[in-house]
Amino acid sequence: MAADLHAILTALRTDPDTREAIRRELLTEELLELPALVAKLVKAQEWTQGRVSNLVGADYERREALRSIWSIEAAAGVPPGTLRTITVETLRPQLARAVAAGTLTPHAADAITKVNGLFAWGPDSGGVAGYVVVEASLTADHTDIDRALARAADLERVTGVTARAVVVSDEVAQDAANAIAQGRVAYARVPTRRPRRPTL
C-alpha cells in the first residue's frame, strides 16, 4: 500500500495529466471552477474600485479643492481677494473665433472647456488681468500637470491675457513632485477631509 501511495504522490508531482485526472475524481465541479470564478471576482473588484476612485476624486474636486480659493490665489501668485470663478461659457465666443480662424484646434477648445476650475482675476470693475486654470486630483501626477500647462497655454494664446496653471491635490506622485519642485507649475495642497481607506 505504501508503494502504491508513493507512486501516486510521485505521479501527482510530476505528471500534469495524472494530477488533473485525480483532481477531477476528488473535487466537485464547483470546486474545479473556483479559480476561474475568483479571477472574475478580482477583475470585477478592480473595475469597481476604479469607479469608486473616480467618484471620490470628483467629490474631492467639487467639495474641497475648487472651494479653496485662498490656496489657489496663493499658488497662482495673484493678489488676495481678486480671484473669481468664471464659467467656460464666458469664453465660448473667443474659443469659437479661434477655432474658426484655425488658431486653436477643436480638440484644444474642448480641452479648455473641461478644466476642473476656471478663475479670473482683475480689478473690481470686472476687467480681466489674467486667468487661472486649475486641475484638481486626489493625487496629482504628470497628466494633471501636462493638462494644466497645455490648457493654460492655449487659453493665454486665444485670449491674449496671462493664464496661469495651478494643480491642486491632497497628495503628489513622484513625477509630479519633480515638476512642481522645478517650478513648471503652481501647486496648492488641499488635504481631503475624508478618512483614508486602507488599500488591500
N, C-alpha and C positions, 0 to 999 in steps of 0.2 A: 504493500500500500504506500509506504514511504517513497519508494522508487517511482511509482505512478504519480504521486503528488509532486515530486521533484521534476519529473518530465513535464507535467502540466505547467508548473510555475516557470520553467525554463522556456517553454513554448509561449507563454504569456509575455515574457520579457523580450523574446527575440523574434517572434513571428506575428506580424500585424494581422494576417488572416485568421490565425488561431485566436488571437486576442479579441478580434471583432466577433468571431463565432461564439466564443464563451460569453462575451458581453451581451449578445443578443439572447442567449439562453437564460442568463441570470437577471437581466434588467427588463423592466416593463417598457413598453413603447413610450410611455410618458417620460420615464427617466432618460431614455435614449434621446428624446427630443429636447431635453432640458438645456444642453449647451446652446443650441440654436435659439431657443426661447430667451435665454439670458442675454445673448448677443443682441436680439431685437430690443429687449428692455433697456439695455445700455444705450443703444442708439436713440431710442425714444427719450430717455432721460437727458441725453446730451442736447437733443433738439429742444426739449422743454426748458432746460437750464439756459440755453441761448436766448429763448424767447423771454424768459423771466429777466435775464440780464438786460435785454433791450428795454423792457418796461421799467425796470429800476433806473436805468440810465436816463430814460425820457422823463421820469418823475424827478430825478435829481436836477436835470436841466430846467424844468419848469418851476419847481418849488424852491430850489436853493440857488443854483448857480446864476441864473439870469436875474434874480432879485437882489443880487449882491452888487448894487450899483456903485457903492463907495469903493469896493475892492476892484471893480472893473475900471473905475476912474483912475485909481492909484496906479494900476498896472499900465494903463494906456498913457499915463502922464498928462491927463487933461485937468484943467482947473476944477477943484472940488465944487460940486453943486451945479455943474454946467451940462452934465450928460443927461440926455433924454432918450427914451425909447422911441423908435420910429418903426413904421411898418414898411414892408417891401413895396407895398402899393404906392408909397410916395416916390419911389424910384422907378416905377414901371415905365413912365414916359421916356425917361432918359435911357433905360435899358433897351426899350423898343427902338429908339432912334439909333442907338449904337449897333444893334443887330441889323437894322435896315441899311445902315451905312457900311456894314461889313467890318466895323472896328471891334466887334465883340461877337463871338460865336453864340449860337443859340444854347449850346451846352454850358458855356461860361455864364450866360444870363440866367439859365436855370439854376446853376450852382449858387449864384448870388442870392436868388430867392429862397434857397434852402439853408441859409445861415441859421445857426441856433439863436443868435441875438444880433440885433442891428440897432445901433445907437448913433446919435448925432450930438455934437457939442457946438456951442457957439453963444452969441450974445442972447440976452433975454428977449430981444426983439424977434427972435425966431430964425435969424440967419444961421447958416451952417459954416462953421470954421473947419469942421472935419467929421469923419465918421469913425466908428469903432465897430469892427466885425468880430463877433465872438463865436468861438467853437467851444462847446461845453461837453465834458465827458467825465464819468466817474474816474477813469484812469486815462490820462492824456497819453497819446502815443504819436508817432511820427505822422500818421494820417491826419490827426487833428491839426497838427502844426502846418502840414502842407496845405490842407484845405483852407485854414485861416489865412495863410500868407497869399495863396492864389486868389481867393475871393477878395481880400483887401486890395491887392494889386489891380485886379480887374475893375473894382469899384472906383478906385482912385483914377484909373485911366479913363473911365467913362465920364465921371463927374468933374474931373479936374480939381478935385478937392482932396486933401490928405485923408487917407484911410489907414487906420492902424489895426493890426491883427492882434487879438488877445485870445489866449487859451485859458479856460477856467476848468479846474478839476479838483478832485479830492486827492488823487494820487497821480504819480507821473512814472511812466515806463522809462527805462534807461535811455532809449533812443531819443525820447522827447526831452529828458533831463539834459542831455548834451546840447541840444538845440537851444533850450532855454538858457543854459549857462553861457552859451556863446552869444546870447542877445539876439538871436534870429527872430524871436517872437516874444511879445509881452506875456506875462503869466500871472494869474491870480489863483491862489489856493483857497478854495471854499470847501471846508470839510462837510461831509454829509452828516446829517443828524440821525440817520438810520443806523441801528446796530448792525455790525458786520455779521454776516452769516458764515459759519465755518465752511471751508472748502473740503471736499472729500478726496 
